[in-house]
Amino acid sequence: MDWYTLLERPRLRVSSLEIGSVPNTPGLDVWMRDGEVVYLGSTSNLRGRVRTHLSTSLDLSRSALRRHVGELLLGIPHSALRDRVAPPAGAHDVDVVASWLADCSLGWLECGSRMEARGTKVELLEMWLPVLQRKASSSMDEADVHKRTRMPVES
């Protein structure tokens, strides 16, 4: 699997997504905004994962995607958003995150197992890091960051 093949797959606008159209299978979820991949996830259940990402609960801790968006838009550290005891996000914050996600498009790739999905994700992230996943990999050396942050955009 490579990024070009993944980007050729169909995508749906999140704002008009019917959750029932997302399969209940292991796979990769690919989130795009303004023609650029912003997040790549892997899961044992695509529908459940997408439902979690699109949740409007005040608890952002259950979705890495929502935490990354919260950090990007609201400046709340990713580590603080993982706190399930005292979530720092309020209703307005959650609305900001949900609105940003609604402007994304979503694609997915079904896999035979959670392990296959995870392995494919790791392979793809070794080639290139989507915008929201770059801070999480801040321990990389500068040459690796440069190599993994140049990615072709969708055609």
TORPA-4810 file (N, C-alpha, C, O; in nm, 3 decimals):
<nodes>
NODE_1_0.085_-0.118_0.000_0.000_0.000_0.000_0.089_0.124_0.000_0.191_0.129_0.070_M
NODE_2_0.050_0.224_-0.079_0.121_0.351_-0.077_0.019_0.464_-0.069_-0.101_0.442_-0.085_D
NODE_3_0.068_0.584_-0.043_-0.021_0.699_-0.027_-0.099_0.728_-0.154_-0.217_0.764_-0.147_W
NODE_4_-0.038_0.713_-0.272_-0.108_0.742_-0.397_-0.230_0.652_-0.412_-0.338_0.698_-0.449_Y
NODE_5_-0.212_0.524_-0.385_-0.324_0.430_-0.395_-0.433_0.467_-0.295_-0.552_0.465_-0.329_T
NODE_6_-0.395_0.500_-0.175_-0.492_0.537_-0.072_-0.568_0.664_-0.110_-0.689_0.673_-0.087_L
NODE_7_-0.498_0.760_-0.167_-0.562_0.887_-0.203_-0.656_0.874_-0.323_-0.741_0.960_-0.344_L
NODE_8_-0.641_0.769_-0.401_-0.729_0.747_-0.516_-0.864_0.689_-0.474_-0.958_0.687_-0.553_E
NODE_9_-0.874_0.643_-0.352_-0.998_0.582_-0.304_-1.106_0.688_-0.286_-1.076_0.805_-0.262_R
NODE_10_-1.233_0.648_-0.297_-1.343_0.744_-0.280_-1.345_0.803_-0.138_-1.303_0.740_-0.041_P
NODE_11_-1.394_0.926_-0.131_-1.410_0.995_-0.003_-1.549_1.056_0.003_-1.611_1.084_-0.099_R
NODE_12_-1.595_1.077_0.125_-1.724_1.141_0.147_-1.705_1.267_0.229_-1.615_1.274_0.313_L
NODE_13_-1.786_1.364_0.204_-1.787_1.487_0.283_-1.840_1.453_0.422_-1.948_1.396_0.432_R
NODE_14_-1.768_1.486_0.526_-1.809_1.451_0.662_-1.942_1.515_0.698_-2.024_1.454_0.767_V
NODE_15_-1.966_1.637_0.652_-2.092_1.707_0.685_-2.215_1.635_0.631_-2.325_1.655_0.683_S
NODE_16_-2.200_1.551_0.529_-2.314_1.478_0.475_-2.301_1.326_0.494_-2.375_1.249_0.433_S
NODE_17_-2.207_1.285_0.577_-2.181_1.143_0.600_-2.296_1.077_0.675_-2.344_1.129_0.776_L
NODE_18_-2.339_0.963_0.626_-2.433_0.879_0.699_-2.349_0.769_0.763_-2.287_0.690_0.693_E
NODE_19_-2.348_0.764_0.895_-2.260_0.672_0.967_-2.280_0.528_0.924_-2.187_0.448_0.930_I
NODE_20_-2.401_0.493_0.882_-2.429_0.357_0.837_-2.356_0.319_0.710_-2.345_0.201_0.677_G
NODE_21_-2.304_0.419_0.637_-2.229_0.389_0.515_-2.084_0.348_0.544_-2.014_0.300_0.456_S
NODE_22_-2.042_0.368_0.667_-1.906_0.329_0.706_-1.910_0.184_0.753_-1.993_0.149_0.837_V
NODE_23_-1.824_0.099_0.701_-1.829_-0.044_0.737_-1.787_-0.071_0.882_-1.711_0.005_0.942_P
NODE_24_-1.839_-0.181_0.936_-1.805_-0.230_1.071_-1.687_-0.325_1.063_-1.692_-0.434_1.120_N
NODE_25_-1.583_-0.288_0.995_-1.469_-0.376_0.974_-1.340_-0.307_1.018_-1.338_-0.185_1.036_T
NODE_26_-1.233_-0.383_1.036_-1.103_-0.321_1.063_-1.059_-0.240_0.942_-1.096_-0.271_0.828_P
NODE_27_-0.979_-0.138_0.965_-0.929_-0.062_0.852_-0.861_0.067_0.891_-0.833_0.093_1.008_G
NODE_28_-0.836_0.148_0.788_-0.774_0.279_0.802_-0.878_0.386_0.776_-0.959_0.373_0.685_L
NODE_29_-0.877_0.493_0.856_-0.960_0.609_0.828_-0.868_0.724_0.790_-0.770_0.753_0.859_D
NODE_30_-0.900_0.788_0.677_-0.817_0.893_0.619_-0.899_1.021_0.616_-1.002_1.028_0.549_V
NODE_31_-0.852_1.122_0.689_-0.922_1.250_0.700_-0.848_1.355_0.617_-0.727_1.371_0.632_W
NODE_32_-0.921_1.425_0.530_-0.861_1.526_0.444_-0.933_1.659_0.462_-1.052_1.664_0.492_M
NODE_33_-0.857_1.765_0.444_-0.914_1.900_0.452_-0.838_1.987_0.353_-0.714_1.987_0.350_R
NODE_34_-0.911_2.060_0.272_-0.851_2.147_0.171_-0.751_2.073_0.083_-0.645_2.127_0.050_D
NODE_35_-0.784_1.950_0.047_-0.701_1.872_-0.044_-0.580_1.806_0.017_-0.499_1.748_-0.056_G
NODE_36_-0.564_1.813_0.148_-0.446_1.755_0.213_-0.489_1.656_0.321_-0.584_1.681_0.395_E
NODE_37_-0.418_1.545_0.329_-0.443_1.449_0.436_-0.401_1.514_0.568_-0.288_1.561_0.581_V
NODE_38_-0.492_1.517_0.664_-0.460_1.576_0.794_-0.445_1.471_0.903_-0.384_1.498_1.007_V
NODE_39_-0.500_1.351_0.880_-0.494_1.248_0.985_-0.514_1.111_0.923_-0.595_1.094_0.832_Y
NODE_40_-0.441_1.014_0.973_-0.456_0.874_0.933_-0.469_0.791_1.060_-0.383_0.795_1.147_L
NODE_41_-0.577_0.716_1.069_-0.597_0.630_1.185_-0.617_0.485_1.145_-0.646_0.456_1.029_G
NODE_42_-0.600_0.396_1.240_-0.628_0.254_1.218_-0.717_0.206_1.331_-0.711_0.258_1.443_S
NODE_43_-0.800_0.106_1.301_-0.898_0.063_1.400_-0.946_-0.079_1.371_-0.929_-0.132_1.261_T
NODE_44_-1.006_-0.139_1.471_-1.068_-0.270_1.453_-1.211_-0.257_1.403_-1.270_-0.355_1.357_S
NODE_45_-1.269_-0.134_1.412_-1.406_-0.111_1.368_-1.417_0.032_1.314_-1.425_0.128_1.391_N
NODE_46_-1.418_0.044_1.184_-1.421_0.177_1.121_-1.542_0.259_1.164_-1.528_0.376_1.199_L
NODE_47_-1.660_0.200_1.161_-1.781_0.275_1.197_-1.774_0.327_1.340_-1.806_0.443_1.367_R
NODE_48_-1.732_0.242_1.432_-1.720_0.284_1.571_-1.618_0.394_1.589_-1.641_0.488_1.665_G
NODE_49_-1.504_0.382_1.520_-1.399_0.484_1.531_-1.448_0.617_1.475_-1.426_0.722_1.537_R
NODE_50_-1.513_0.614_1.359_-1.563_0.739_1.300_-1.668_0.801_1.392_-1.670_0.922_1.411_V
NODE_51_-1.754_0.719_1.448_-1.855_0.769_1.543_-1.786_0.837_1.662_-1.831_0.943_1.706_R
NODE_52_-1.679_0.779_1.714_-1.605_0.839_1.825_-1.543_0.972_1.783_-1.550_1.070_1.857_T
NODE_53_-1.483_0.975_1.664_-1.421_1.099_1.616_-1.525_1.211_1.599_-1.493_1.328_1.619_H
NODE_54_-1.646_1.175_1.562_-1.750_1.275_1.537_-1.837_1.302_1.660_-1.933_1.378_1.652_L
NODE_55_-1.804_1.243_1.771_-1.878_1.264_1.894_-1.876_1.412_1.933_-1.781_1.485_1.903_S
NODE_56_-1.982_1.455_1.998_-1.987_1.593_2.047_-1.981_1.598_2.200_-2.019_1.698_2.261_T
NODE_57_-1.934_1.489_2.261_-1.920_1.489_2.406_-1.805_1.581_2.447_-1.715_1.607_2.367_S
NODE_58_-1.807_1.628_2.570_-1.701_1.714_2.620_-1.570_1.638_2.640_-1.464_1.700_2.654_L
NODE_59_-1.577_1.507_2.641_-1.459_1.424_2.662_-1.386_1.402_2.529_-1.426_1.318_2.449_D
NODE_60_-1.279_1.477_2.508_-1.200_1.462_2.385_-1.098_1.350_2.398_-1.028_1.319_2.301_L
NODE_61_-1.087_1.290_2.515_-0.980_1.193_2.542_-0.993_1.064_2.463_-0.894_0.994_2.444_S
NODE_62_-1.110_1.033_2.417_-1.132_0.904_2.349_-1.099_0.907_2.200_-1.107_0.804_2.134_R
NODE_63_-1.062_1.023_2.147_-1.032_1.036_2.005_-0.904_1.115_1.985_-0.898_1.234_2.016_S
NODE_64_-0.801_1.047_1.935_-0.674_1.116_1.906_-0.698_1.227_1.803_-0.637_1.334_1.813_A
NODE_65_-0.783_1.203_1.706_-0.811_1.304_1.605_-0.871_1.429_1.670_-0.826_1.540_1.642_L
NODE_66_-0.970_1.413_1.755_-1.031_1.529_1.822_-0.929_1.600_1.912_-0.930_1.723_1.920_R
NODE_67_-0.842_1.524_1.979_-0.738_1.587_2.062_-0.642_1.669_1.976_-0.605_1.781_2.013_R
NODE_68_-0.601_1.614_1.862_-0.509_1.686_1.774_-0.574_1.814_1.721_-0.510_1.919_1.716_H
NODE_69_-0.701_1.806_1.683_-0.772_1.925_1.634_-0.787_2.026_1.748_-0.769_2.146_1.727_V
NODE_70_-0.818_1.979_1.867_-0.827_2.068_1.983_-0.698_2.140_2.010_-0.698_2.259_2.044_G
NODE_71_-0.587_2.070_1.995_-0.457_2.133_2.016_-0.430_2.237_1.907_-0.384_2.347_1.936_E
NODE_72_-0.460_2.201_1.782_-0.436_2.291_1.669_-0.520_2.419_1.680_-0.467_2.529_1.665_L
NODE_73_-0.648_2.404_1.706_-0.739_2.519_1.702_-0.749_2.596_1.833_-0.765_2.718_1.833_L
NODE_74_-0.738_2.524_1.943_-0.765_2.586_2.073_-0.639_2.608_2.156_-0.643_2.677_2.258_L
NODE_75_-0.528_2.549_2.112_-0.404_2.564_2.186_-0.399_2.486_2.315_-0.311_2.508_2.398_G
NODE_76_-0.492_2.392_2.332_-0.492_2.308_2.453_-0.395_2.193_2.427_-0.412_2.121_2.329_I
NODE_77_-0.296_2.175_2.512_-0.199_2.068_2.488_-0.265_1.931_2.475_-0.357_1.896_2.549_P
NODE_78_-0.216_1.855_2.378_-0.266_1.720_2.353_-0.270_1.638_2.482_-0.365_1.564_2.508_H
NODE_79_-0.166_1.651_2.563_-0.158_1.574_2.688_-0.270_1.613_2.784_-0.322_1.527_2.855_S
NODE_80_-0.308_1.740_2.788_-0.417_1.783_2.876_-0.551_1.730_2.828_-0.639_1.701_2.909_A
NODE_81_-0.566_1.717_2.697_-0.693_1.667_2.642_-0.711_1.517_2.663_-0.820_1.465_2.641_L
NODE_82_-0.606_1.448_2.705_-0.616_1.305_2.733_-0.675_1.279_2.871_-0.709_1.165_2.903_R
NODE_83_-0.687_1.382_2.953_-0.733_1.369_3.091_-0.884_1.339_3.095_-0.965_1.424_3.060_D
NODE_84_-0.918_1.220_3.139_-1.060_1.183_3.148_-1.123_1.226_3.280_-1.245_1.226_3.294_R
NODE_85_-1.041_1.262_3.376_-1.093_1.303_3.506_-1.146_1.446_3.501_-1.257_1.472_3.547_V
NODE_86_-1.069_1.536_3.447_-1.109_1.677_3.440_-1.083_1.730_3.300_-0.986_1.804_3.278_A
NODE_87_-1.169_1.694_3.203_-1.147_1.740_3.066_-1.145_1.892_3.058_-1.234_1.957_3.113_P
NODE_88_-1.045_1.951_2.990_-1.034_2.096_2.982_-1.122_2.160_2.875_-1.128_2.282_2.866_P
NODE_89_-1.191_2.080_2.794_-1.271_2.135_2.686_-1.413_2.167_2.735_-1.473_2.090_2.810_A
NODE_90_-1.463_2.282_2.691_-1.600_2.319_2.720_-1.687_2.299_2.597_-1.639_2.256_2.492_G
NODE_91_-1.816_2.330_2.609_-1.911_2.309_2.499_-1.870_2.388_2.374_-1.878_2.336_2.263_A
NODE_92_-1.826_2.512_2.392_-1.783_2.592_2.276_-1.662_2.528_2.208_-1.654_2.524_2.085_H
NODE_93_-1.567_2.478_2.289_-1.448_2.412_2.234_-1.486_2.291_2.150_-1.433_2.271_2.041_D
NODE_94_-1.577_2.212_2.202_-1.623_2.092_2.130_-1.692_2.132_2.000_-1.674_2.064_1.899_V
NODE_95_-1.770_2.239_2.001_-1.835_2.288_1.879_-1.731_2.330_1.775_-1.749_2.304_1.656_D
NODE_96_-1.624_2.394_1.818_-1.517_2.437_1.727_-1.453_2.314_1.661_-1.432_2.311_1.540_V
NODE_97_-1.423_2.213_1.742_-1.363_2.090_1.690_-1.459_2.021_1.594_-1.419_1.978_1.486_V
NODE_98_-1.585_2.009_1.633_-1.686_1.941_1.548_-1.705_2.013_1.415_-1.718_1.950_1.311_A
NODE_99_-1.706_2.144_1.419_-1.722_2.223_1.297_-1.603_2.203_1.203_-1.620_2.190_1.082_S
NODE_100_-1.483_2.201_1.259_-1.363_2.180_1.178_-1.368_2.042_1.112_-1.336_2.028_0.994_W
NODE_101_-1.406_1.941_1.189_-1.414_1.806_1.134_-1.524_1.795_1.027_-1.508_1.721_0.930_L
NODE_102_-1.634_1.867_1.044_-1.743_1.862_0.946_-1.699_1.914_0.810_-1.756_1.877_0.708_A
NODE_103_-1.596_1.999_0.808_-1.544_2.051_0.681_-1.441_1.960_0.617_-1.385_1.994_0.513_D
NODE_104_-1.417_1.845_0.675_-1.323_1.747_0.620_-1.394_1.651_0.526_-1.517_1.647_0.520_C
NODE_105_-1.315_1.576_0.452_-1.368_1.460_0.379_-1.303_1.337_0.441_-1.194_1.344_0.498_S
NODE_106_-1.372_1.226_0.428_-1.328_1.102_0.492_-1.326_0.989_0.391_-1.420_0.969_0.314_L
NODE_107_-1.216_0.917_0.393_-1.205_0.795_0.313_-1.161_0.684_0.406_-1.117_0.709_0.518_G
NODE_108_-1.173_0.561_0.360_-1.128_0.450_0.442_-1.083_0.335_0.353_-1.116_0.327_0.235_W
NODE_109_-1.007_0.249_0.415_-0.960_0.128_0.349_-0.988_0.013_0.443_-0.934_0.009_0.554_L
NODE_110_-1.070_-0.079_0.401_-1.099_-0.196_0.484_-0.979_-0.290_0.483_-0.913_-0.307_0.380_E
NODE_111_-0.952_-0.351_0.598_-0.842_-0.446_0.612_-0.895_-0.576_0.671_-1.005_-0.579_0.726_C
NODE_112_-0.817_-0.682_0.658_-0.860_-0.813_0.706_-0.860_-0.826_0.858_-0.932_-0.909_0.914_G
NODE_113_-0.779_-0.742_0.925_-0.771_-0.750_1.071_-0.720_-0.617_1.126_-0.671_-0.532_1.052_S
NODE_114_-0.733_-0.601_1.257_-0.681_-0.482_1.323_-0.528_-0.475_1.307_-0.472_-0.367_1.287_R
NODE_115_-0.463_-0.590_1.315_-0.317_-0.593_1.301_-0.273_-0.551_1.160_-0.175_-0.479_1.144_M
NODE_116_-0.347_-0.597_1.059_-0.316_-0.556_0.922_-0.334_-0.405_0.908_-0.250_-0.338_0.846_E
NODE_117_-0.442_-0.352_0.964_-0.467_-0.207_0.958_-0.354_-0.131_1.027_-0.303_-0.033_0.973_A
NODE_118_-0.315_-0.176_1.145_-0.209_-0.110_1.221_-0.076_-0.115_1.144_-0.003_-0.016_1.138_R
NODE_119_-0.044_-0.231_1.087_0.079_-0.245_1.010_0.082_-0.154_0.888_0.184_-0.094_0.858_G
NODE_120_-0.031_-0.145_0.818_-0.040_-0.058_0.701_-0.025_0.088_0.742_0.043_0.165_0.674_T
NODE_121_-0.087_0.125_0.853_-0.074_0.263_0.904_0.073_0.294_0.934_0.124_0.399_0.894_K
NODE_122_0.140_0.205_1.004_0.280_0.227_1.039_0.364_0.244_0.912_0.448_0.334_0.905_V
NODE_123_0.342_0.159_0.812_0.416_0.170_0.685_0.393_0.305_0.620_0.488_0.370_0.574_E
NODE_124_0.268_0.349_0.616_0.236_0.477_0.552_0.296_0.594_0.630_0.347_0.688_0.569_L
NODE_125_0.289_0.589_0.762_0.344_0.699_0.843_0.496_0.703_0.837_0.557_0.807_0.863_L
NODE_126_0.559_0.591_0.802_0.704_0.591_0.782_0.739_0.671_0.656_0.848_0.728_0.647_E
NODE_127_0.647_0.674_0.559_0.671_0.746_0.434_0.639_0.894_0.447_0.708_0.979_0.390_M
NODE_128_0.533_0.925_0.523_0.485_1.062_0.531_0.395_1.081_0.653_0.317_0.992_0.687_W
NODE_129_0.405_1.196_0.718_0.323_1.227_0.835_0.218_1.332_0.802_0.253_1.441_0.758_L
NODE_130_0.090_1.300_0.821_-0.014_1.402_0.805_0.005_1.515_0.906_0.067_1.496_1.011_P
NODE_131_-0.047_1.630_0.874_-0.029_1.752_0.952_-0.056_1.733_1.102_0.026_1.773_1.185_V
NODE_132_-0.168_1.672_1.137_-0.205_1.661_1.277_-0.120_1.560_1.354_-0.122_1.559_1.477_L
NODE_133_-0.046_1.476_1.284_0.035_1.375_1.351_0.183_1.415_1.361_0.263_1.338_1.413_Q
NODE_134_0.218_1.531_1.313_0.358_1.573_1.314_0.406_1.608_1.454_0.518_1.572_1.490_R
NODE_135_0.326_1.678_1.532_0.369_1.714_1.668_0.388_1.591_1.754_0.477_1.587_1.839_K
NODE_136_0.306_1.491_1.733_0.316_1.368_1.812_0.448_1.296_1.785_0.491_1.213_1.866_A
NODE_137_0.511_1.328_1.673_0.637_1.264_1.637_0.754_1.360_1.651_0.850_1.352_1.575_S
NODE_138_0.747_1.450_1.745_0.848_1.555_1.758_0.985_1.501_1.801_1.082_1.576_1.800_S
NODE_139_0.994_1.374_1.837_1.123_1.318_1.875_1.210_1.281_1.753_1.325_1.241_1.770_S
NODE_140_1.156_1.293_1.633_1.233_1.261_1.513_1.343_1.363_1.489_1.330_1.479_1.529_M
NODE_141_1.451_1.320_1.425_1.554_1.416_1.392_1.508_1.500_1.272_1.415_1.464_1.202_D
NODE_142_1.576_1.614_1.251_1.533_1.712_1.152_1.526_1.655_1.010_1.433_1.687_0.935_E
NODE_143_1.622_1.571_0.972_1.623_1.512_0.837_1.502_1.422_0.817_1.440_1.423_0.711_A
NODE_144_1.467_1.344_0.920_1.353_1.255_0.911_1.223_1.335_0.902_1.134_1.300_0.825_D
NODE_145_1.214_1.441_0.979_1.094_1.527_0.974_1.079_1.584_0.834_0.970_1.582_0.778_V
NODE_146_1.188_1.636_0.776_1.181_1.694_0.642_1.136_1.590_0.540_1.051_1.618_0.456_H
NODE_147_1.193_1.472_0.548_1.159_1.365_0.454_1.012_1.327_0.466_0.944_1.304_0.366_K
NODE_148_0.962_1.320_0.589_0.827_1.270_0.612_0.720_1.378_0.610_0.604_1.348_0.639_R
NODE_149_0.753_1.503_0.579_0.652_1.608_0.574_0.629_1.661_0.433_0.553_1.757_0.414_T
NODE_150_0.693_1.601_0.335_0.666_1.639_0.196_0.577_1.532_0.135_0.617_1.417_0.121_R
NODE_151_0.458_1.571_0.100_0.363_1.474_0.048_0.286_1.534_-0.068_0.248_1.651_-0.062_M
NODE_152_0.264_1.458_-0.172_0.181_1.510_-0.281_0.037_1.530_-0.232_-0.012_1.453_-0.150_P
NODE_153_-0.028_1.630_-0.282_-0.169_1.654_-0.247_-0.256_1.583_-0.348_-0.209_1.536_-0.451_V
NODE_154_-0.385_1.576_-0.317_-0.476_1.505_-0.408_-0.484_1.578_-0.540_-0.465_1.699_-0.547_E
NODE_155_-0.512_1.503_-0.644_-0.522_1.563_-0.777_-0.665_1.599_-0.810_-0.693_1.650_-0.919_S
</nodes>
